[in-house]
Amino acid sequence: MIWNPTKDYAGAMTQHSHQTAPTQFVNTAGVRFAYRRFGKSTGVPLVFNMHFTGTMDHWDPLVTDGLAATREVILFNNAGISSSSGEVPSSAEEMAANAAAFIKALGLAKVDVLGFSLGGFVAQALAVAEPSLVRRLILVGTGPQGGQGMATLTPEAQAVFGGKYANPDEVWLGGFFTPTEASQVAGRAFLKRFRLRVDNRDPDVDARVAPAQIGAIEKWGAPRTGAFDYLRKIAQPTLVINGSNDVIIYTVNSFTLQQNLPNAQLILYPDSNHGSQYQYPALFIADVTRFLDAEVPFPIQTARRLGNSDQREKTWLFNPRTSETRHWWTSISRRESRATSRASRHICIPTSQ
């Protein structure tokens, strides 16, 4: 049995947050995995899978705490990463096997899984290998096997990660955010947030990690015949989220995921790069919470009579399969309309049912 000091006897909200959750350890599959649990300890936990060279402390506390308000959040380091023992796996599939062993070692029979970038490869592989373990899937800034420009780091990614920075954290300004003033302001706010945790902070990864993870990235992205066939095995409802101009894993790969997954929705946030969820944390939390909490992930809504508190909104959607643009009227409340007007609308493309 795993002792979890962040979970109270009533199964309600725990006393910990991203900043204060203690680092715990569990031994399984020959690895001592480091992890943290916090949030509302009822319902299905949400397990996070991290990006290239990242640790538990590279997640944005605004995002993790925001999601932890309505569910339990579990952060962990895969084998060989920071405070976890073992060797860094050489493929996403091996990383997924480690993730499955870790989840089962916590005594969990069903989880929701979020994967960002390289973590998105792991999340996909986990859903294929352990379909009964994964309830719903969130893929952020990631792509499919054999995706466009994924056989190695993109030229933009090589420039970002090969650059020299007075402050090493500034590597993420080019990797996660666009060059526009608004995006860079959001990026600098993110850099302040992800450094807020000081006590019991994860050590940075060592020199073994980047080469091993690049090898795993190249294996995943290598061109192959029928590269996307495996996606049809992922029956879980899936939410795909990315920025409008991801230069690390090109945005077109998110569209490819949505087109080949049987039950997926795609959301693209405007003027954003690889770390769109950190540029638009409030939108991201709302979108993910809606998706995870919905009894039916992608409900088909029927028309209703417009009341005094409603107005009609004309929605346009381009269908790349037919090159046609169609519109329809939808009803939204004035309160929703006012909220929408405060932020640029994002693109939502659901899979055809």
JOFENBEL-V855508 format. One record per backbone hydrogen bond with DSSP energy under -0.5 kcal/mol. NH is the residue of the N-H (numbers start at 1). CO is the residue of the C=O. Records with the same first field share a line. If there is no record, write none. Layout:
NH->CO + CO
//
This chain:
3->1
5->3
7->4
8->6
11->8
14->39
21->17
24->35
26->33
28->26 + 31
31->28
33->26 + 31
35->24
36->75
38->73
39->16
40->68 + 71
41->12 + 39
45->43
46->72
47->45 + 112
48->74
49->114
54->51
58->55
59->56
61->59
63->60
64->60
65->61
66->62
67->63
68->64
69->65 + 66
70->67
71->67
73->38
74->46
75->36
77->34
78->76
80->85
81->78
82->80
84->81
85->32
95->91
96->92
97->93
98->94
99->95
100->96
101->97
102->98
103->99
104->100
105->101
106->102 + 103
107->104
108->103
111->133
112->45
113->136
114->47
115->138
116->49
117->115 + 140
119->116
120->117
121->117 + 118
122->118
123->119
124->120
125->121
126->122
127->123
128->124
129->125
130->126
131->128
133->130
134->130
135->111 + 133
137->237
138->113
139->239
140->115 + 138
141->241
146->220
147->144
150->147
154->248
157->247
158->154
159->155
160->156
161->157
162->158
163->160
168->166
170->167
171->168
172->169
173->170
174->170
175->171
176->172
177->173
184->180
185->181
186->182
187->183
188->184
189->185
190->186
191->187
192->188
193->189
194->190
195->191
196->193
201->198
209->206
210->206
211->207
212->208
213->209
214->210
215->211
216->212
217->213
218->214
219->215
220->216
221->217
222->218
227->224
229->226
231->228
232->229
233->230
234->231
235->233
238->263
239->137
240->238 + 265
241->139 + 239
242->267
244->269
245->272
246->243
247->245
251->246
253->250
254->251
255->251
256->252
257->253
258->254
259->255
260->256 + 257
261->257
262->231 + 234
264->261
265->238
266->349
267->240
268->347
269->242
272->269
273->176
274->175
275->176
276->273
278->275
279->275
280->276
284->280
285->281
286->282
287->283
288->284
289->285
290->286
291->287
292->288
293->289
294->290
299->296
301->299
310->307
311->332
313->330
315->313 + 328
317->326
319->324
320->318
322->319
323->319
324->319
326->317 + 324
328->315
330->313
332->311
334->309
337->333
338->334
339->335
340->336
341->337
342->338 + 339
343->340
347->268
349->266
350->348
351->264
//
